[in-house]
Amino acid sequence: MDEEDEHVRSLFEEFVGKDSEISANQLKRVLNEVLSKRTDMKFDGFNINTCREMISLLDSDGTGSLGPMEFKTLWLKIRTYLEIFQEMDHNHVGTIEAHEMRTALKKAGFTLNNQVQQTIAMRYACSKLGVDFNGFVACMIRLETLFKLFRLLDKDQNGIVQLSLAEWLCCVLV
């Protein structure tokens, strides 16, 4: 375990409640404190919505928060996303260009068609058509969540899902 991992673990223990779970606000504080100390990247912090999406993806027991093992899984994902992001941030300004998202997504295991790529670029790019680390992680987490939901709903495993309006709304609002 490196120094950063140890710092994350100690902060998690400091912020957890009596139930040993960490809320979205606590998660935001822990991750922002750790990542803001990095000197190898520009990081403006995760917003609360990104932290909520992280919890939504990994909250296996439905508590609305993360326990120690769920948090550890998240931290490993963030480290992987960070490696990909830094590799794609060629000029080290803290963003990757929207047109480079295809390569970044592919490195993360997502091969998507042009229409989905363009939608992602429009949704997650901040000004100047760049995607910052918060946007990149939000995109990765959202894609993981959507693929996970699709696999659960694809009962025949034929790549087709049929949903009622209520089911569709529940899926997209997750």
Secondary structure, DSSP 8 states (H G I E B T S, - for coil): --HHHHHHHHHHHHH--TTS-B-HHHHHHHHHHHHHT-SSS------HHHHHHHHHHH-TTSSSSB-HHHHHHHHHHHHHHHHHHHHH-TT-SSEEEGGGHHHHHHHTT----HHHHHHHHHHH--GGGEEEHHHHHHHHHHHHHHHHHHHHH-TTSSS-----HHHHHHHHH-
